[in-house]
Amino acid sequence: MPDMPPLFLSRERILLGITPNELAKRVKAGDLARIRHGVYTDGAAWRNLKPWEQYRLRVQAAAETFEKPTVFARHSAASVWGVPTVGLHHPVEALTMKNDGGRSRAGVSRHYAAPAGLQIVRREGLLVTDRIRTVLDLAAYTPFAEAVVPMDHVLRPDRIRRLAALTKAELEGAIEPNYSAAAGRRIRAVIEFADPASGSAGESLSRALIHLAGFEPPVLQQEFVDAAGRVGYADFHWKQCKVVGEFDGDEKYVKPEYVKGRTASQAVIAEKRREDRIRALGLKVVRWHWADLMEAGTLQRKLAAAGVPRRRTRSAVIDAQTRP
């Protein structure tokens, strides 16, 4: 688990000569952060972690407290694989082989899985479902829009973790006999819609919400050229109405692969110039952020105001929180 602060278990305090009162005082002062019952880490390091990094550390903390080997699944397995998911408050999720409907205890949700055909992998010291089972589980048991995010991701090579792209044939071939007919239909709908051209989790969620809202499908990663040469690529393009859509995630201005040696302010200026050149081509540019995706209807209103056509009239309110 790279770049994560070490964990401190309360049962180790005796070896370090720390009393229960001293431990409580350090937590209250912020020197230590309590991850779960009996597990702590450096307070400052914890506060500097991104929400998904904090979740990954909570998974690790749960593993430290279990007496028996545990197989992590769904969002927890995805965090170990580095597969992005939507949401900030997921419980730690693990499997149980007892078909008793599953159970939740001490901040851990247990989900039943039949042992037959279950592929388990040891990764970063933890037992997790393999990548295929992980994203299929998410497609089966999370809303469509949320499920598209991890599915898009695994269709692209993960060069940072040196993981090859999965194919739709591989994913579809693993559905039977592990899921019910209804779950299989949900999974196939996500696989069919998934597209590796989506460049980020935010773009994937945006595309799913655009689809659910009934808008015409955009072209992804459209290249634009003007008299001075290549302008760049737009996240979304609706040629018919001359609208370009751009998802503004923080990574565009901070991640090395995006800023390419520039400072954050230089990246912002370069992005502004790129947008000006796109507008000069006679195109309208619509931008949105994570907050717009999390608030139901916001993205839809922005696109409708820009004149993006719908392929049909919406008959029901559908958003990222809709459950299958």
C-alpha positions as CSV (number, residue, x, y, z in Angstrom):
1,M,0.0,0.0,0.0
2,P,2.2,2.9,-1.2
3,D,2.3,6.3,0.3
4,M,0.0,5.5,3.2
5,P,0.7,6.4,6.8
6,P,1.4,3.4,9.1
7,L,-1.3,2.1,11.4
8,F,-1.0,1.9,15.2
9,L,-3.1,-0.7,17.1
10,S,-4.2,0.1,20.6
11,R,-3.1,-3.3,21.8
12,E,0.5,-2.2,21.0
13,R,0.3,0.8,23.4
14,I,1.7,-1.3,26.3
15,L,4.9,-2.0,24.3
16,L,5.2,1.7,23.7
17,G,4.5,2.7,27.3
18,I,1.3,4.6,26.4
19,T,-1.6,4.6,28.8
20,P,-5.3,4.7,27.7
21,N,-5.5,8.3,29.0
22,E,-2.5,9.4,27.0
23,L,-3.9,7.7,23.9
24,A,-7.2,9.5,24.3
25,K,-5.4,12.8,24.8
26,R,-3.4,12.4,21.6
27,V,-6.6,11.7,19.6
28,K,-8.3,14.7,21.1
29,A,-5.3,16.9,20.3
30,G,-5.3,15.6,16.7
31,D,-1.9,14.0,17.0
32,L,-3.5,10.7,16.3
33,A,-6.6,9.9,14.2
34,R,-8.9,7.0,15.1
35,I,-9.6,5.0,12.0
36,R,-11.8,2.3,13.6
37,H,-12.0,0.8,17.0
38,G,-8.5,0.0,18.2
39,V,-6.7,1.3,15.1
40,Y,-5.0,4.7,14.8
41,T,-2.7,6.6,12.5
42,D,-0.8,9.9,12.4
43,G,-3.4,12.7,12.6
44,A,-1.7,15.1,10.2
45,A,-1.0,12.4,7.7
46,W,-4.7,11.3,7.9
47,R,-6.0,14.8,7.3
48,N,-3.8,15.2,4.2
49,L,-5.2,12.1,2.5
50,K,-7.8,12.3,-0.2
51,P,-11.2,10.8,0.7
52,W,-10.6,7.7,-1.4
53,E,-7.1,7.3,0.2
54,Q,-8.7,7.5,3.7
55,Y,-11.2,4.8,2.6
56,R,-8.3,2.6,1.4
57,L,-6.6,3.0,4.8
58,R,-9.9,2.1,6.5
59,V,-9.9,-1.2,4.6
60,Q,-6.4,-1.8,5.7
61,A,-7.3,-1.0,9.3
62,A,-10.2,-3.5,9.2
63,A,-7.9,-6.2,8.0
64,E,-5.6,-5.5,10.9
65,T,-8.3,-6.3,13.4
66,F,-9.7,-9.5,11.8
67,E,-8.6,-12.7,13.4
68,K,-9.4,-14.8,10.3
69,P,-8.3,-14.1,6.7
70,T,-10.9,-12.0,5.0
71,V,-11.7,-11.5,1.4
72,F,-12.6,-7.9,0.5
73,A,-15.1,-7.1,-2.2
74,R,-17.0,-4.5,-4.1
75,H,-15.9,-0.9,-3.2
76,S,-13.2,-2.2,-0.9
77,A,-11.7,-4.5,-3.5
78,A,-11.9,-1.7,-6.0
79,S,-9.9,0.6,-3.7
80,V,-7.1,-2.0,-3.5
81,W,-7.1,-2.4,-7.3
82,G,-7.0,1.3,-7.7
83,V,-10.4,1.2,-9.6
84,P,-12.3,4.5,-9.1
85,T,-15.8,4.4,-7.6
86,V,-18.4,7.1,-6.8
87,G,-19.2,8.2,-3.3
88,L,-17.3,9.0,-0.1
89,H,-19.1,7.1,2.6
90,H,-19.0,3.4,1.7
91,P,-18.6,0.8,4.4
92,V,-15.8,-1.6,4.3
93,E,-17.1,-4.5,2.3
94,A,-16.1,-8.2,2.6
95,L,-17.4,-11.6,1.6
96,T,-19.0,-14.3,3.7
97,M,-19.4,-17.9,2.5
98,K,-22.4,-18.5,4.7
99,N,-25.7,-18.0,2.8
100,D,-27.5,-16.2,5.6
101,G,-28.2,-13.0,3.8
102,G,-25.0,-11.4,4.8
103,R,-24.5,-9.2,7.9
104,S,-23.0,-5.9,8.9
105,R,-21.0,-5.4,12.1
106,A,-18.4,-3.0,13.3
107,G,-18.5,-0.9,10.2
108,V,-18.0,-3.9,7.8
109,S,-20.7,-5.1,5.4
110,R,-20.6,-8.8,4.6
111,H,-22.0,-10.1,1.3
112,Y,-22.6,-13.7,0.5
113,A,-20.6,-15.3,-2.3
114,A,-20.7,-18.9,-3.4
115,P,-17.2,-20.4,-3.3
116,A,-17.6,-22.1,-6.6
117,G,-16.0,-20.0,-9.4
118,L,-14.8,-17.3,-7.0
119,Q,-11.4,-16.0,-8.0
120,I,-9.4,-14.5,-5.0
121,V,-6.2,-12.6,-5.4
122,R,-3.7,-11.4,-2.8
123,R,-2.8,-7.8,-3.5
124,E,-1.0,-5.3,-1.3
125,G,-1.1,-7.9,1.4
126,L,-4.9,-8.3,1.3
127,L,-7.2,-10.9,-0.1
128,V,-9.6,-9.4,-2.7
129,T,-11.9,-10.5,-5.4
130,D,-10.2,-10.4,-8.8
131,R,-10.7,-7.3,-11.1
132,I,-13.4,-9.0,-13.2
133,R,-15.5,-10.1,-10.2
134,T,-14.9,-6.7,-8.5
135,V,-16.4,-4.6,-11.3
136,L,-19.1,-7.1,-12.1
137,D,-20.2,-7.0,-8.5
138,L,-20.3,-3.2,-8.7
139,A,-22.3,-3.3,-11.9
140,A,-24.8,-5.8,-10.3
141,Y,-25.3,-4.0,-7.0
142,T,-24.8,-0.3,-7.5
143,P,-26.7,2.3,-9.6
144,F,-26.1,2.3,-13.4
145,A,-24.4,5.7,-13.4
146,E,-22.0,4.7,-10.6
147,A,-21.3,1.3,-12.1
148,V,-20.1,2.9,-15.4
149,V,-17.2,4.5,-13.7
150,P,-15.2,1.4,-12.7
151,M,-16.3,-0.4,-15.9
152,D,-14.9,2.3,-18.1
153,H,-11.7,2.2,-16.1
154,V,-10.9,-1.5,-16.5
155,L,-11.4,-1.3,-20.2
156,R,-8.3,0.9,-20.3
157,P,-4.8,-0.3,-19.5
158,D,-3.7,0.9,-16.0
159,R,-0.2,1.9,-16.8
160,I,0.6,3.1,-13.2
161,R,-0.2,-0.3,-11.8
162,R,0.9,-2.2,-14.9
163,L,-2.5,-3.9,-15.4
164,A,-3.7,-4.8,-18.9
165,A,-7.1,-3.7,-20.1
166,L,-10.0,-6.1,-19.7
167,T,-12.2,-6.9,-22.7
168,K,-15.9,-6.8,-22.8
169,A,-15.8,-10.5,-23.9
170,E,-13.9,-11.4,-20.7
171,L,-16.4,-9.5,-18.6
172,E,-19.5,-10.9,-20.2
173,G,-18.0,-14.4,-20.0
174,A,-17.7,-14.2,-16.2
175,I,-21.4,-13.3,-15.6
176,E,-22.7,-16.9,-15.6
177,P,-23.4,-18.6,-13.3
178,N,-22.4,-16.2,-10.5
179,Y,-25.4,-13.8,-10.8
180,S,-29.2,-14.0,-11.0
181,A,-30.9,-13.2,-14.3
182,A,-31.9,-9.7,-13.1
183,A,-28.3,-8.9,-11.9
184,G,-27.0,-10.3,-15.2
185,R,-29.2,-7.9,-17.1
186,R,-27.9,-5.0,-15.1
187,I,-24.3,-6.0,-15.6
188,R,-24.8,-6.4,-19.4
189,A,-26.3,-3.0,-19.7
190,V,-23.3,-1.5,-18.0
191,I,-20.8,-3.5,-20.1
192,E,-22.6,-2.5,-23.3
193,F,-22.6,1.2,-22.4
194,A,-19.0,1.2,-21.1
195,D,-16.4,3.0,-23.2
196,P,-12.6,3.2,-22.6
197,A,-12.5,6.6,-24.4
198,S,-13.8,8.2,-21.2
199,G,-10.6,9.8,-19.8
200,S,-11.5,10.0,-16.0
201,A,-14.0,8.9,-13.4
202,G,-15.7,12.3,-13.7
203,E,-16.1,11.9,-17.5
204,S,-17.5,8.4,-17.1
205,L,-20.1,9.6,-14.6
206,S,-20.9,12.6,-16.7
207,R,-21.5,10.4,-19.8
208,A,-23.8,8.0,-17.8
209,L,-25.9,10.9,-16.5
210,I,-26.1,12.4,-20.0
211,H,-27.4,9.1,-21.2
212,L,-29.9,8.7,-18.4
213,A,-31.2,12.2,-19.0
214,G,-32.0,11.3,-22.6
215,F,-29.6,13.6,-24.4
216,E,-28.0,12.7,-27.7
217,P,-24.8,10.8,-27.2
218,P,-21.7,13.0,-27.6
219,V,-18.5,12.2,-29.4
220,L,-15.7,11.5,-26.9
221,Q,-12.2,13.0,-27.0
222,Q,-12.9,15.1,-30.1
223,E,-9.8,16.7,-31.6
224,F,-10.0,20.3,-32.8
225,V,-7.6,22.2,-35.1
226,D,-7.4,25.8,-36.1
227,A,-5.2,27.9,-38.3
228,A,-2.4,27.8,-35.7
229,G,-2.5,24.0,-35.5
230,R,-3.9,21.5,-33.0
231,V,-6.1,23.1,-30.3
232,G,-6.5,19.9,-28.3
233,Y,-9.2,17.4,-27.4
234,A,-12.6,18.1,-25.9
235,D,-14.2,15.7,-23.4
236,F,-17.6,15.8,-25.2
237,H,-18.7,17.2,-28.5
238,W,-22.2,17.5,-30.0
239,K,-21.5,18.4,-33.6
240,Q,-25.1,19.0,-34.6
241,C,-25.6,21.9,-32.1
242,K,-21.9,23.0,-32.0
243,V,-21.5,22.4,-28.3
244,V,-18.4,21.2,-26.5
245,G,-18.7,19.8,-22.9
246,E,-15.8,19.8,-20.5
247,F,-15.6,18.1,-17.1
248,D,-13.4,20.1,-14.8
249,G,-11.8,17.7,-12.3
250,D,-9.1,18.8,-9.9
251,E,-6.7,16.3,-11.6
252,K,-6.6,18.4,-14.7
253,Y,-4.6,21.0,-12.8
254,V,-2.6,19.0,-10.3
255,K,-1.8,15.5,-11.6
256,P,1.7,15.2,-13.3
257,E,0.3,13.4,-16.4
258,Y,-2.0,16.4,-17.0
259,V,0.1,19.4,-16.0
260,K,3.2,18.1,-17.8
261,G,5.7,20.0,-15.7
262,R,3.7,23.2,-15.5
263,T,2.5,24.8,-12.3
264,A,-1.2,24.7,-11.4
265,S,-1.6,28.3,-12.4
266,Q,0.1,27.7,-15.7
267,A,-2.2,24.8,-16.4
268,V,-5.2,27.0,-15.7
269,I,-4.0,29.7,-18.1
270,A,-3.2,27.1,-20.8
271,E,-6.7,25.6,-20.4
272,K,-8.3,29.1,-20.7
273,R,-6.4,29.7,-23.9
274,R,-7.5,26.3,-25.3
275,E,-11.1,27.2,-24.5
276,D,-10.8,30.6,-26.2
277,R,-9.5,28.9,-29.4
278,I,-12.4,26.4,-29.3
279,R,-14.9,29.2,-28.9
280,A,-13.2,31.0,-31.9
281,L,-14.2,28.0,-34.0
282,G,-17.8,28.9,-33.5
283,L,-18.5,26.4,-30.7
284,K,-20.2,26.9,-27.3
285,V,-18.3,25.5,-24.3
286,V,-20.1,24.2,-21.3
287,R,-18.1,23.3,-18.2
288,W,-19.1,21.4,-15.0
289,H,-17.5,20.1,-11.9
290,W,-18.0,17.2,-9.4
291,A,-20.5,19.2,-7.4
292,D,-22.6,19.6,-10.5
293,L,-22.6,15.8,-10.9
294,M,-23.6,15.2,-7.3
295,E,-26.6,17.5,-7.3
296,A,-29.4,15.9,-9.3
297,G,-30.5,17.8,-12.4
298,T,-27.6,20.4,-12.4
299,L,-25.7,18.9,-15.4
300,Q,-29.0,18.3,-17.3
301,R,-30.0,22.0,-16.8
302,K,-26.6,23.2,-18.1
303,L,-26.7,21.0,-21.2
304,A,-30.4,21.9,-22.0
305,A,-29.6,25.6,-21.6
306,A,-26.7,25.2,-24.1
307,G,-29.1,23.6,-26.6
308,V,-27.9,20.0,-26.5
309,P,-30.7,18.0,-28.1
310,R,-32.4,15.0,-26.4
311,R,-32.9,11.7,-28.2
312,R,-36.2,11.3,-26.2
313,T,-38.3,12.9,-23.6
314,R,-37.5,11.9,-20.1
315,S,-40.4,10.1,-18.4
316,A,-39.0,9.9,-14.9
317,V,-36.4,11.5,-12.7
318,I,-33.2,9.5,-12.9
319,D,-29.9,10.5,-11.3
320,A,-26.8,9.0,-9.9
321,Q,-28.5,7.9,-6.7
322,T,-31.2,5.8,-8.5
323,R,-31.0,2.2,-7.3
324,P,-31.5,-0.8,-9.7
